[in-house]
Amino acid sequence: MSSPNQSDPIPLHGELRGAAPIPWQALGPLAEPIKAILTLTQAPDAIAMQSVFAVASTATQGLVNVEALQGGVPLCVFLITVAQSGERKSACDGLATAAIKEVDQERERQYRRSKRLFEAKLAAFQKGLRRKTSSDFDVIEGGINDPNADLAPEPPLVPTILISDPTIEGLHRRLETGTPSIAVISDEGGQFFGGHSMKRENALKTVAGFCKLWDGAIFSKSRASSEPVVLYGKRVTLHLMVQPGVAQDVVGDPMMKDQGFLSRVLIAWPDSKIGSRKISKDPVYIAAKREAKVVLLAYNQRIKELHNLELPIHPETRADLDPRQLNLSDQARAKLEAFYNRVEYASNKGEAFEYMTGFAAKAPEMAARLAGVLTLYADEHASEITEEMMSNGIALMDWYLSEMIRIMDTGRPNEELCAAEELRLWLVNRWTGEFINKRTMMTRGPGHLRDGNTLDICTKKLVEHGWLVRGTGIQVIGGSNSQTFWRVVRPGVIA
């Protein structure tokens, strides 16, 4: 309890402000499927938005490059969605990606047939080689550049799109042997950030590799046993759903910032809806769910149509994309230039984007990418981004900029502060007594904090921030006298 003249304790870390509503008016043709997913899941709006945008990016990224202020850039986007367990991340992801999974299933069946045919042709080819004499091989070697030369058959490309948790080596191998347009989408993104790819010895390589893929740069890998493999014309969409604790580590990691990964990722951290959702028998709600399913049928059909389009492959390769450019209309370019000027000014010292200049610098390009995704989803034959679509892309980026400011303002609590915060929540919400001692915290506090050293660190932090006040004299706690104890401070409660 606190006395009337005692100041309130200091928070252990910055509080996350409430999220702004997503910009519905800017979602264009994706608004209806997003609303449909929300009707069926009652999840936070931003989770459905991120899930649908990831799928739309995957479906369109291989078709075009988009014109930005500095020239043509890939259409793909990288996204991270932050939400605790129970926010129905998996439900949103499942509904949004259903069409891609159906496409993958059909492609996998066709791939198995193609692979069996390839293996039969290869066996026949190798059998033919064994029958040739040494003089025959001289003829083959001399005519290797002949288009009619007897060359070994090539294996079919792995055609599936979705990857849930790759290492950077596995991703490189997949792009080397498979379709040039894929997606890393996972509703358990913590497995990615906590897995092999992001161990200390691999993290820098992984982050740098993903940055190259976002840029559309050459993606290469050196091998000790053979020549380096260099990949051109590959596209990858990234969407990782993570818990708040993982997000704090990612956002606060200097390496993520220094390598430019955070500058390339659109992050959404919506307010929780847990406790406000309910099952309703209201006829209006039941009718809305039926309508939502109809909307998703149309959305799934559109995603399948886009994935079934023939990708623009360079004529001298099997799987290097050579996409056309989706240009900006004159009005769209004027809009984007004005947005650039506004963001550039806000990146000055003392202005809104002072501490996130890397992300702000890429905001105009990301606005163009978002506008391009909306444009291609609406019409794969579109030749330019209209003023309306560019306005939508800019409005979306304004929302993501405000979201990044909100997230960065919370700071990054270290492990000690996180543990102290967990103990504080237990003391304030679960412990009903006015006083507490170490023995009681050891026996009744949060299980993984029940060791002497951890509790000493936590209590020290809570004392420093004013949540515990050292008591004097002797106090009966848990039926025993205690000389070392603290008074629990609960703001707003007067002793």
C-alpha positions as CSV (number, residue, x, y, z in Angstrom):
1,M,0.0,0.0,0.0
2,S,1.1,3.5,-0.6
3,S,0.9,6.5,1.7
4,P,-0.9,9.7,0.6
5,N,2.3,11.7,0.1
6,Q,4.3,8.9,-1.6
7,S,4.9,9.3,-5.3
8,D,3.8,6.5,-7.6
9,P,6.5,4.0,-8.5
10,I,8.3,4.2,-11.8
11,P,7.4,1.7,-14.6
12,L,10.1,-0.9,-15.3
13,H,9.9,-0.2,-19.0
14,G,7.9,1.9,-21.4
15,E,4.3,1.1,-21.8
16,L,3.0,0.3,-25.3
17,R,0.5,2.9,-26.3
18,G,-2.8,1.8,-27.9
19,A,-2.6,0.9,-31.6
20,A,-4.2,3.2,-34.2
21,P,-7.0,1.7,-36.3
22,I,-5.9,0.1,-39.5
23,P,-6.5,2.4,-42.5
24,W,-9.5,0.6,-44.0
25,Q,-10.0,3.1,-46.7
26,A,-6.5,2.4,-48.1
27,L,-6.9,-1.4,-48.4
28,G,-8.7,-1.2,-51.7
29,P,-9.5,-4.7,-53.1
30,L,-8.1,-6.4,-50.0
31,A,-10.5,-4.8,-47.6
32,E,-13.3,-7.3,-48.1
33,P,-11.3,-10.5,-47.6
34,I,-9.7,-8.9,-44.5
35,K,-13.1,-8.1,-43.1
36,A,-14.3,-11.6,-43.9
37,I,-11.4,-13.2,-41.9
38,L,-12.2,-10.9,-39.0
39,T,-15.8,-11.9,-39.0
40,L,-14.9,-15.5,-38.8
41,T,-12.1,-15.2,-36.3
42,Q,-12.8,-12.1,-34.2
43,A,-9.0,-11.5,-34.2
44,P,-7.4,-8.1,-34.0
45,D,-7.8,-6.2,-37.3
46,A,-4.0,-5.9,-38.0
47,I,-3.4,-9.7,-37.8
48,A,-5.9,-10.3,-40.7
49,M,-4.4,-7.4,-42.6
50,Q,-0.9,-8.7,-42.3
51,S,-1.9,-12.2,-43.3
52,V,-3.8,-11.1,-46.4
53,F,-1.1,-8.7,-47.5
54,A,1.5,-11.5,-47.2
55,V,-0.5,-13.8,-49.5
56,A,-1.3,-11.0,-52.0
57,S,2.4,-10.2,-52.1
58,T,3.3,-13.8,-52.7
59,A,0.8,-14.1,-55.5
60,T,2.0,-10.9,-57.4
61,Q,5.7,-10.6,-56.6
62,G,6.8,-12.8,-59.5
63,L,4.8,-10.9,-62.2
64,V,6.3,-7.4,-62.2
65,N,8.9,-5.1,-60.7
66,V,7.4,-1.8,-59.5
67,E,8.7,1.6,-60.3
68,A,9.9,3.6,-57.3
69,L,11.6,7.0,-57.1
70,Q,15.0,5.4,-57.6
71,G,14.0,3.0,-60.3
72,G,12.6,-0.5,-60.5
73,V,12.4,-2.6,-57.3
74,P,10.8,-6.0,-56.4
75,L,7.2,-6.1,-55.5
76,C,7.6,-8.4,-52.4
77,V,7.1,-7.2,-48.8
78,F,8.4,-8.4,-45.5
79,L,6.0,-8.4,-42.5
80,I,6.2,-9.2,-38.8
81,T,3.0,-9.5,-36.7
82,V,3.2,-9.4,-32.9
83,A,0.5,-10.9,-30.7
84,Q,0.3,-13.1,-27.7
85,S,-1.0,-16.7,-27.6
86,G,-4.8,-16.8,-28.0
87,E,-5.1,-13.9,-30.4
88,R,-6.0,-16.3,-33.2
89,K,-2.9,-15.7,-35.3
90,S,-3.0,-19.3,-36.7
91,A,-6.7,-18.9,-37.5
92,C,-6.1,-15.8,-39.6
93,D,-3.0,-17.3,-41.2
94,G,-4.9,-20.5,-42.1
95,L,-7.8,-18.7,-43.8
96,A,-5.5,-16.3,-45.6
97,T,-3.1,-19.0,-47.0
98,A,-5.7,-21.6,-47.8
99,A,-5.6,-21.0,-51.5
100,I,-1.7,-21.2,-51.6
101,K,-1.9,-24.5,-49.8
102,E,-4.3,-25.8,-52.3
103,V,-2.0,-24.7,-55.1
104,D,0.9,-26.3,-53.4
105,Q,-0.9,-29.6,-52.9
106,E,-1.8,-29.8,-56.6
107,R,1.7,-28.8,-57.6
108,E,3.2,-31.4,-55.3
109,R,1.1,-34.1,-57.0
110,Q,2.3,-33.0,-60.4
111,Y,5.9,-32.8,-59.2
112,R,5.9,-36.4,-58.0
113,R,4.7,-37.5,-61.4
114,S,7.4,-35.3,-63.2
115,K,10.1,-36.6,-60.9
116,R,9.3,-40.2,-61.6
117,L,9.4,-39.5,-65.4
118,F,12.7,-37.7,-64.9
119,E,14.2,-40.6,-63.0
120,A,13.1,-43.0,-65.8
121,K,14.7,-40.8,-68.4
122,L,17.9,-40.4,-66.4
123,A,18.1,-44.2,-66.0
124,A,17.7,-44.6,-69.7
125,F,20.3,-42.0,-70.4
126,Q,22.8,-43.5,-68.0
127,K,22.2,-46.9,-69.5
128,G,22.9,-45.5,-73.0
129,L,26.2,-44.0,-71.7
130,R,27.4,-47.3,-70.4
131,R,26.9,-48.8,-73.9
132,K,29.0,-46.1,-75.7
133,T,32.7,-46.8,-76.6
134,S,35.5,-44.4,-75.7
135,S,35.4,-43.0,-79.3
136,D,31.8,-42.1,-78.8
137,F,32.6,-40.0,-75.8
138,D,35.1,-38.0,-77.9
139,V,32.2,-37.2,-80.2
140,I,29.9,-36.2,-77.3
141,E,32.5,-33.9,-75.8
142,G,33.2,-32.3,-79.1
143,G,29.5,-31.6,-79.7
144,I,28.5,-30.5,-76.2
145,N,27.5,-27.1,-77.4
146,D,25.4,-28.5,-80.2
147,P,21.8,-27.9,-79.4
148,N,21.1,-31.5,-80.5
149,A,23.8,-32.9,-78.3
150,D,22.8,-35.9,-76.2
151,L,22.7,-34.3,-72.8
152,A,21.4,-35.7,-69.5
153,P,17.8,-34.7,-68.7
154,E,17.3,-32.0,-66.1
155,P,15.3,-32.7,-62.9
156,P,12.0,-30.9,-62.5
157,L,11.9,-27.7,-60.5
158,V,10.4,-28.0,-57.0
159,P,7.1,-26.1,-57.6
160,T,5.7,-25.5,-54.1
161,I,5.5,-21.9,-52.7
162,L,5.2,-22.0,-48.9
163,I,8.2,-22.5,-46.6
164,S,7.6,-22.3,-42.8
165,D,11.1,-22.3,-41.2
166,P,14.1,-22.4,-43.5
167,T,17.8,-21.9,-42.8
168,I,19.4,-19.4,-45.2
169,E,21.2,-22.4,-46.7
170,G,17.9,-24.2,-47.2
171,L,16.3,-21.2,-48.7
172,H,19.2,-20.8,-51.1
173,R,18.9,-24.4,-52.1
174,R,15.2,-24.2,-52.6
175,L,15.6,-21.1,-54.9
176,E,18.3,-22.9,-56.8
177,T,16.2,-26.0,-57.4
178,G,12.7,-24.7,-57.4
179,T,10.2,-22.0,-58.4
180,P,11.8,-18.5,-58.3
181,S,8.9,-17.0,-56.3
182,I,8.3,-18.4,-52.8
183,A,7.1,-17.3,-49.4
184,V,8.4,-17.8,-45.9
185,I,5.2,-17.6,-43.8
186,S,5.0,-18.9,-40.3
187,D,2.5,-18.4,-37.4
188,E,5.3,-19.6,-35.1
189,G,7.9,-17.0,-36.0
190,G,9.6,-17.5,-32.7
191,Q,11.0,-20.8,-34.0
192,F,12.7,-18.9,-36.8
193,F,14.2,-16.2,-34.5
194,G,15.1,-18.9,-31.9
195,G,16.2,-21.6,-34.3
196,H,19.4,-22.5,-36.1
197,S,19.3,-19.6,-38.5
198,M,19.5,-17.0,-35.8
199,K,22.1,-18.6,-33.5
200,R,24.9,-16.2,-32.9
201,E,27.2,-17.7,-35.5
202,N,24.5,-17.7,-38.2
203,A,22.4,-14.6,-37.4
204,L,24.5,-12.1,-39.4
205,K,24.5,-14.3,-42.5
206,T,20.8,-15.0,-42.2
207,V,19.8,-11.3,-41.8
208,A,22.1,-10.2,-44.6
209,G,20.7,-12.9,-46.9
210,F,17.1,-11.8,-46.3
211,C,18.0,-8.2,-46.9
212,K,19.5,-9.1,-50.3
213,L,16.3,-11.0,-51.2
214,W,14.2,-8.0,-50.2
215,D,16.4,-5.8,-52.4
216,G,16.2,-8.2,-55.3
217,A,20.0,-8.4,-55.3
218,I,22.1,-11.3,-56.5
219,F,21.9,-14.2,-54.0
220,S,25.0,-16.2,-53.9
221,K,26.5,-19.0,-51.8
222,S,30.1,-20.3,-51.8
223,R,30.7,-24.0,-51.5
224,A,33.9,-25.7,-50.6
225,S,33.4,-28.7,-52.9
226,S,32.3,-26.8,-56.0
227,E,32.0,-23.4,-57.7
228,P,29.9,-20.7,-56.0
229,V,26.2,-20.8,-56.9
230,V,24.8,-17.4,-57.9
231,L,21.0,-16.8,-58.2
232,Y,19.4,-14.1,-60.2
233,G,15.7,-13.0,-60.4
234,K,14.3,-14.6,-57.2
235,R,11.5,-13.2,-55.1
236,V,10.6,-14.0,-51.5
237,T,7.8,-12.7,-49.3
238,L,8.3,-13.0,-45.5
239,H,5.6,-13.0,-42.8
240,L,6.5,-14.1,-39.3
241,M,4.0,-14.0,-36.4
242,V,5.8,-13.7,-33.1
243,Q,5.1,-13.4,-29.3
244,P,5.7,-10.0,-27.7
245,G,8.8,-11.2,-25.9
246,V,10.4,-12.3,-29.2
247,A,9.4,-9.0,-30.8
248,Q,11.1,-6.9,-28.1
249,D,14.3,-8.9,-28.6
250,V,14.1,-8.4,-32.4
251,V,13.3,-4.7,-32.3
252,G,16.0,-4.0,-29.7
253,D,18.7,-6.1,-31.4
254,P,21.4,-3.7,-32.6
255,M,22.5,-6.2,-35.3
256,M,18.9,-6.3,-36.8
257,K,19.0,-2.5,-37.0
258,D,22.6,-2.1,-38.2
259,Q,22.1,-4.7,-41.0
260,G,19.0,-2.9,-42.2
261,F,16.6,-5.8,-41.5
262,L,14.2,-3.6,-39.4
263,S,14.3,-1.0,-42.1
264,R,12.7,-3.5,-44.5
265,V,10.0,-5.0,-42.3
266,L,6.5,-3.8,-41.8
267,I,5.6,-4.5,-38.2
268,A,2.1,-4.6,-36.7
269,W,1.5,-5.0,-32.9
270,P,-2.3,-4.8,-32.4
271,D,-4.1,-4.3,-29.1
272,S,-5.4,-7.6,-27.6
273,K,-9.0,-8.6,-28.1
274,I,-8.9,-11.5,-25.6
275,G,-11.9,-11.2,-23.3
276,S,-14.1,-9.3,-25.7
277,R,-14.9,-12.1,-28.2
278,K,-18.1,-14.2,-27.8
279,I,-20.2,-16.7,-29.7
280,S,-23.4,-15.2,-30.8
281,K,-26.7,-16.8,-32.1
282,D,-27.8,-13.4,-33.4
283,P,-29.3,-14.0,-36.9
284,V,-27.4,-10.9,-38.2
285,Y,-24.1,-12.3,-37.0
286,I,-24.8,-15.8,-38.5
287,A,-25.7,-14.1,-41.8
288,A,-22.5,-12.1,-41.7
289,K,-20.5,-15.3,-41.2
290,R,-22.2,-16.9,-44.3
291,E,-21.4,-13.8,-46.3
292,A,-17.8,-13.9,-45.1
293,K,-17.4,-17.4,-46.4
294,V,-18.7,-16.3,-49.8
295,V,-16.2,-13.4,-49.9
296,L,-13.3,-15.8,-49.0
297,L,-14.3,-18.2,-51.8
298,A,-13.9,-15.3,-54.3
299,Y,-10.6,-14.3,-52.6
300,N,-9.2,-17.8,-52.8
301,Q,-10.2,-18.1,-56.4
302,R,-8.3,-14.8,-57.2
303,I,-5.2,-16.0,-55.4
304,K,-5.3,-19.3,-57.4
305,E,-5.7,-17.4,-60.6
306,L,-2.7,-15.3,-59.9
307,H,-0.5,-18.3,-58.9
308,N,-1.6,-20.1,-62.1
309,L,-0.3,-17.3,-64.3
310,E,2.8,-18.1,-66.2
311,L,5.8,-16.4,-64.6
312,P,8.0,-14.2,-66.8
313,I,11.2,-16.4,-67.0
314,H,14.3,-15.2,-68.8
315,P,14.5,-17.1,-72.1
316,E,18.0,-18.4,-71.5
317,T,17.3,-19.8,-68.0
318,R,14.9,-22.3,-66.4
319,A,13.9,-20.3,-63.4
320,D,15.3,-16.7,-63.4
321,L,12.5,-14.2,-63.3
322,D,12.6,-11.4,-65.9
323,P,9.5,-9.4,-65.0
324,R,8.2,-6.3,-66.7
325,Q,8.0,-3.0,-64.9
326,L,4.8,-1.6,-63.4
327,N,5.2,2.1,-63.8
328,L,4.0,5.0,-61.8
329,S,1.5,7.3,-63.5
330,D,2.5,11.0,-63.5
331,Q,0.0,11.7,-60.8
332,A,1.2,8.7,-58.7
333,R,4.8,9.9,-59.0
334,A,3.8,13.4,-57.9
335,K,2.1,11.8,-54.8
336,L,5.1,9.7,-54.0
337,E,7.5,12.6,-54.4
338,A,5.4,14.6,-52.0
339,F,5.4,11.7,-49.5
340,Y,9.2,11.4,-49.8
341,N,9.6,15.1,-49.0
342,R,7.4,14.8,-46.0
343,V,9.2,11.8,-44.6
344,E,12.6,13.3,-45.3
345,Y,11.7,16.4,-43.3
346,A,10.4,14.3,-40.4
347,S,13.8,12.5,-40.3
348,N,15.6,15.6,-39.1
349,K,16.9,15.9,-35.6
350,G,14.1,16.6,-33.2
351,E,11.4,15.5,-35.6
352,A,9.1,12.4,-35.5
353,F,11.4,9.9,-37.3
354,E,14.7,11.0,-35.8
355,Y,15.3,7.6,-34.1
356,M,14.1,5.5,-37.0
357,T,15.7,7.1,-40.0
358,G,16.6,3.7,-41.7
359,F,12.9,2.7,-41.8
360,A,11.8,6.1,-42.8
361,A,14.3,6.2,-45.7
362,K,12.7,3.1,-47.2
363,A,9.1,4.2,-46.6
364,P,8.6,5.7,-50.1
365,E,9.8,2.5,-51.7
366,M,7.6,0.4,-49.5
367,A,4.6,2.6,-50.3
368,A,5.2,1.9,-54.0
369,R,5.5,-1.8,-53.2
370,L,2.2,-1.8,-51.3
371,A,0.5,0.2,-54.1
372,G,1.9,-2.3,-56.6
373,V,0.5,-5.3,-54.7
374,L,-3.0,-3.7,-54.6
375,T,-2.8,-2.8,-58.3
376,L,-1.8,-6.3,-59.4
377,Y,-4.3,-8.0,-57.2
378,A,-7.0,-6.0,-58.8
379,D,-5.7,-6.4,-62.4
380,E,-2.7,-8.4,-63.4
381,H,-2.6,-6.7,-66.7
382,A,-2.3,-3.2,-65.3
383,S,0.5,-1.2,-66.8
384,E,0.8,1.6,-64.2
385,I,0.0,2.5,-60.6
386,T,-2.8,5.1,-60.5
387,E,-3.0,8.1,-58.3
388,E,-5.7,6.3,-56.2
389,M,-3.6,3.2,-55.6
390,M,-0.5,5.3,-54.8
391,S,-2.6,7.3,-52.2
392,N,-3.6,3.9,-50.7
393,G,0.1,2.8,-50.5
394,I,1.1,6.1,-48.9
395,A,-1.8,5.9,-46.3
396,L,-0.7,2.3,-45.4
397,M,2.9,3.5,-45.0
398,D,1.8,6.4,-42.8
399,W,0.1,3.7,-40.6
400,Y,3.2,1.5,-40.5
401,L,5.4,4.6,-39.7
402,S,3.1,5.5,-36.7
403,E,3.2,1.8,-35.7
404,M,7.0,1.7,-35.7
405,I,7.2,4.9,-33.6
406,R,4.8,3.4,-31.1
407,I,6.8,0.2,-30.9
408,M,10.2,2.0,-30.7
409,D,9.0,4.2,-27.9
410,T,8.5,1.3,-25.6
411,G,12.3,0.6,-25.4
412,R,13.7,-2.8,-25.0
413,P,13.7,-4.2,-21.4
414,N,16.6,-6.6,-20.7
415,E,16.1,-10.0,-19.1
416,E,16.5,-8.7,-15.5
417,L,13.8,-6.1,-16.0
418,C,11.5,-8.7,-17.7
419,A,11.9,-11.0,-14.7
420,A,11.3,-8.1,-12.3
421,E,8.2,-7.1,-14.2
422,E,6.8,-10.6,-13.9
423,L,7.4,-10.6,-10.2
424,R,5.8,-7.2,-9.9
425,L,2.7,-8.4,-11.6
426,W,2.5,-11.4,-9.3
427,L,2.9,-9.2,-6.2
428,V,0.3,-6.6,-7.3
429,N,-2.3,-8.9,-8.8
430,R,-1.9,-12.3,-7.0
431,W,-0.4,-11.5,-3.6
432,T,-3.0,-10.0,-1.3
433,G,-0.8,-9.2,1.7
434,E,0.6,-5.8,2.5
435,F,4.1,-7.2,3.2
436,I,6.2,-9.9,1.5
437,N,9.5,-11.6,2.3
438,K,11.9,-13.7,0.3
439,R,10.8,-17.0,1.8
440,T,7.3,-16.4,0.6
441,M,8.4,-15.4,-2.9
442,M,10.6,-18.5,-3.0
443,T,7.7,-20.8,-2.1
444,R,4.7,-19.1,-3.7
445,G,6.0,-16.7,-6.4
446,P,6.3,-17.4,-10.1
447,G,7.9,-20.9,-10.5
448,H,10.9,-20.1,-12.7
449,L,11.9,-17.1,-10.5
450,R,12.2,-19.3,-7.4
451,D,15.9,-19.2,-6.8
452,G,17.9,-16.9,-4.5
453,N,20.0,-15.0,-7.0
454,T,17.1,-14.3,-9.4
455,L,14.9,-13.1,-6.5
456,D,17.7,-10.9,-5.2
457,I,18.0,-9.2,-8.6
458,C,14.3,-8.8,-9.0
459,T,13.7,-7.3,-5.6
460,K,16.6,-4.9,-6.1
461,K,15.0,-3.7,-9.3
462,L,11.6,-3.4,-7.7
463,V,13.0,-1.4,-4.8
464,E,14.9,0.9,-7.2
465,H,11.7,1.6,-9.1
466,G,9.6,2.1,-6.0
467,W,7.4,-1.1,-6.2
468,L,8.9,-2.5,-3.0
469,V,9.8,-0.5,0.2
470,R,12.1,-2.1,2.7
471,G,10.3,-2.6,6.1
472,T,11.6,-2.1,9.6
473,G,11.1,-4.1,12.8
474,I,9.4,-7.5,12.7
475,Q,6.4,-8.5,10.6
476,V,4.5,-11.8,10.7
477,I,4.3,-13.1,7.1
478,G,3.0,-16.6,6.3
479,G,2.7,-17.4,10.0
480,S,6.3,-16.7,10.9
481,N,8.2,-13.7,12.2
482,S,10.3,-11.9,9.5
483,Q,13.0,-9.3,10.1
484,T,13.8,-8.8,6.4
485,F,10.7,-7.9,4.4
486,W,9.2,-5.3,2.0
487,R,6.0,-3.4,1.7
488,V,4.3,-3.9,-1.7
489,V,3.4,-0.6,-3.3
490,R,0.0,-0.6,-5.1
491,P,-0.6,2.7,-6.8
492,G,-3.9,4.3,-5.9
493,V,-4.3,2.3,-2.7
494,I,-3.8,4.4,0.4
495,A,-2.4,2.9,3.6
